[in-house]
Amino acid sequence: MNIAVVGLSHKTAPVDIREKLSIQEAKLEEALAHLRSYPHIKEVTVISTCNRLEIYAVVTDTEKGVVEITQFLSETGQIPLATLRRYLFTLLHEDAVRHLMRVAAGLESLVLGEGQILAQVRTTHKLGQKYKGIGRLLDRLFKQAITAGRRVRTETDIGTGAVSISSAAVELVHTKVELASQKTVIIGAGKMACLLVKHLLAKGATDITIVNRSQRRSQELASQFPQAELTLLPLDAMFTAIAAADIAFTSTGATEPILTQQNVLPCLGDRKTLMLVDISVPRNVAADVHVMEQVQAFNVDDLKAVVAQNQASRRKMAREAEGLLEEEVAAFDLWWRSLETVPTISCLRSKVLSLIHI
């Protein structure tokens, strides 16, 4: 048996490919059941975030197992194999183990050292257990990776001052306009939206509206910022809010664009510009919006220039983190090798017992 990871990330694929392969939590059980139905996949789980889709599997035949995972991805994203292969990476055994450790530590993130990915790895582990995709090997691997990610965050400074996708989005906007004078609307009320509010307030924004389907979620978000006067609106007020705003951030779990050229056009009126910043994958803002004259539209791939300014100073910290990760890789490898001795020890014990009873 071998451990393999097959996937793609912000490093290997643009957002229009990543969004086709995004697997929402509601579809994860079905996806894992499909993957487990292949003959050469014994254990499997999936990390799906805005910047990566990675399938971790224990395969009984390495080559055939990788082919099965690739076929699954092609079918899921409705992408021809010849096109898909140019965006995929495949890592095996120790390289796959090391990669998951790096992911958990934030070393593979768009924002080097960001901490949100560790929670996402932890969620992947829990859901893999819940939907019975994870067995003995992946269970131990993910636990070791979570330990590795936690060690990196507590024993190095890589998480200190690290930007997030949300803060990079706010920074991008701040380079173009003075936020204190802008009316801002955020579509969504999840973790990313909460971080948007935090960083907008830090940049001096005062007029912030939250639009969300669940008013309870909006109220929970607002309760974290008692010093701010946030306006909370239901989802059916979204276009009214956008029409009144200078800037709109989108951060929802929608699987199809919620803003298109057709529904954005009536929001524009005689204004000069509307800025739209989409930090969701799949994208919330359709591609046809980006060509509208009155709209400045950005997505997660447009944040790379902002993030790059933060990277150079963090590379030294990353090297320190890599030393810790090698210790965790070695610990997992030692445990894995110990499994090979168990059958031998059991066999010897049986032989000794049989001799005693002769």
C-alpha angles and dihedrals in degrees: 000000000000138000114236135178121199119181152105135245145179086286095059108025138038121239094260089063096040093054092055090058098041111125113205118214091249089061097041098093090053092047093050092048089052092049093047089054091069112099098233100045113091101167129013145168136167136228109203119176136144090273104036148026112195129171115204115197144168105223129193091208114029100207096042093043092053090049090052093051091047090050090051091052092048091052094043095051095032088232120145112247092238090057096039097052093066090063100042131092126198124200127182138204112324093011090054091048092049091048094055090049089052092047092051090049093052094245092123095045125112085240105050110234097008111159103213093081092065090062089048091053089049090051091049089054094049094047091046088056093044093052093041096242094121123074134172099302100044091041090057093041094053093045089052091047092050089050089049092050091049092049092051091052094048101036100042135041096236092113093051110107093350114160122228132213088263095050091046089053091051091046090052091054092044090059089059106037141016102256095203090070097044132095107226131194126191119201107208135030105220131113094290091050090050090054090048090057091048094053095040090055090048089055092052102262112154106168105068127156124191117207117191141149093234114058089192091061090047091051092048089053093047092050089064090062106046090158091062128074100223120183113224120204134174121247094258088065092057098107093044088053093048091048089056095044135088094202131027125191118195120206111157137129093239113141093209130045112278093191118057135164089259097056097034095053095071089052094060104068111166095326120132099225143003116193116213120188115187115193095169131106115227085044120252092201117065121233092244090065091064092067095054112115096221094047130081103196128186134178135191093280090060090063094071094091091053092046093048091065089061097045105072095062091048099054093083089053089049091056090054089050092051090060090057091047092055088058090054092046089052091048092053092045091051091051092048092050090050089062090064091061095053096079090046093051091047090051092050091048091052091050092050091049091049091052091050091054095049 
